[in-house]
């Protein structure tokens, strides 16, 4: 297991908040971060077990496990703005947590937030390359972030 997957970044940056609601005869327990749903279970005990097991994935492993995203384009987005792209050689260095209620393959990443502090809602979006123009993203005005490159 990679070091990034052994680190519970969510515990340090984003506490998982519990939301409960009734659905028929069930009491549903939902884990949320910044209003985004990460998961839901049927009991408080299941919630605590689920919460303690939460770990970010390595971005490269996330992409490798989803054939429908290939060939992938990995974008850093904030709302309707495109802040940049993450090149394939750097994917292993990014943590990724899938957001259930966001558009498909939208990921929360502590590293992305650290790299783009002026954009507190920055997320990773992974889509097939052919779908990038259809996203309707605009270049970000004054997106101040580091230039990403592999250093050997």
Secondary structure, 3 states (H helix, E strand, C coil): CCHHHHCCHHHHHCCCEEEEEEECCEEEEEEEECCEEEEEECCHHHHHHHHHHCCCEEHHHHHHCCHHHCCEEEEEEECCEEEEECCHHHHHHCEEEECCCCCCCEEECHHHHHHCCCCCCCEEEEEEHHHCHHHCCEECCCCCCCCCCCCC
